[in-house]
Amino acid sequence: PIRQQPSPMTSDRSARPVNSAFSRRTLDAAPLASAFEREGYLLFPRLLTRRATAQAQRAASRLLRRRHASVPSGWLLGLHQRNQPEPQRWVERIAADPAVARLVRALLGGSRPVLVSSQLFVKRAAGRADDEAAPSSGEVPWHQDGAAGGYSLAIWLPLDAIDPTGHNGGLAVLPRLHASGRLPSEPCEANAASFDRIQPEALAGHEAT
């Protein structure tokens, strides 16, 4: 999420990365903020325009092809940061879009949002290894983001079509889990990515969606 001031963006509406339906829906963000507070997540069928999605897909492919051999391909960090060899301005454009900023501000209770982290995470169906340029990051266990404390939000944008069965790297959530606060966890290594896994007994009674 959101913690470094994004650079000013163009006022040319034709260049905006989010689609008009998302922009209209967030004009009154209060009901969305209420749903988020209750469930712990929001789902938008199509946040980006097709043009912005295609741009992000091309940029991600370039990053994976050009990465240094020492950089794990499954999880690239700090995409938007200016000290990167190729800062990904498209990430800033999404974060700084007025509709996105309006929604995030409402979800943060009126606090001014800033971009603190941007990541490219590669996930594939278990057992698939047909693309050596971008191997999967492996299975991701149930975990809670924001372990360092404070209040942050994550915007997850799939760049590929997600299989309805959820078997090709889609994101699963446990609604209302946030109401339980910070749950006990334990270290878990997942290939290139390292996560703290929520202890199984702490998940009793929660159903994924």
Disulfide bonds with the S-S distance in Angstrom:
none
